[in-house]
């Protein structure tokens, strides 16, 4: 009986310690992909690049890609660099970590017009957004929210506990999607 109380005491302390752990914020670099689960958060700084967030509502696992260009055209190095290969890699990694495809939802951020120059460079952000939308729709993954376009960079903070994304432009929080 005493052993049972000791075990309960130890387990109770472990639960309390776990409950008091702070969230870890994982930075996603340019052309990178990060996958984690609640209570962690994923964050990145976006300009013309698009941030693609996938979140499993059932398991609270999520992935964030910082894709620079819309199409890989056969390039296999750095799958996070391209929208098409980033989404495929994210889906594969999330499935391996137990996320359920039927419970996945998406959010998109970024795709700003950051370059003042030729029409070709001004379209990078728009092409990134359109390619992400096209692929996600073809895969029947609902896009719940977007904070895209404009001409300013933004920092996004993706909370894997809630699936919410906080968007900052400069130091000001401008949206929560």
C-alpha angles and dihedrals in degrees: 000000000000088000089055092053091047091051091048090050093051092046090047090054091048091052091050092049091050092048091053097050113119122234116265115227112212118200117221111211125216108285088014137126125203128186125192143136141239132330090030126090130212122213140179144165115243135192119155088342117096125234111216114196121191119185132182108218092200101049101024090231118141146175133209125197127191100207119188102187135027104234134033095201091203097318107141101180116094100008090190090065093073130052095225098049093038093059092047091049093046092051092048094048094045091050091051089052093052103263113149115235093213090058097050121118130178139217127188130208136172127023094141124169096247100157124078103201140071122006089250094062092044091059097058094092094044092049091050092052094046094048092050091049092048095050096044092049092049089052090048092238107148116237102218098182145358135199100182144142127022123111104272132087119241139199116223128200114197112200108206092196093063104015089235123138121210113207122204128187107193105329095324123100102228101174147003113207 
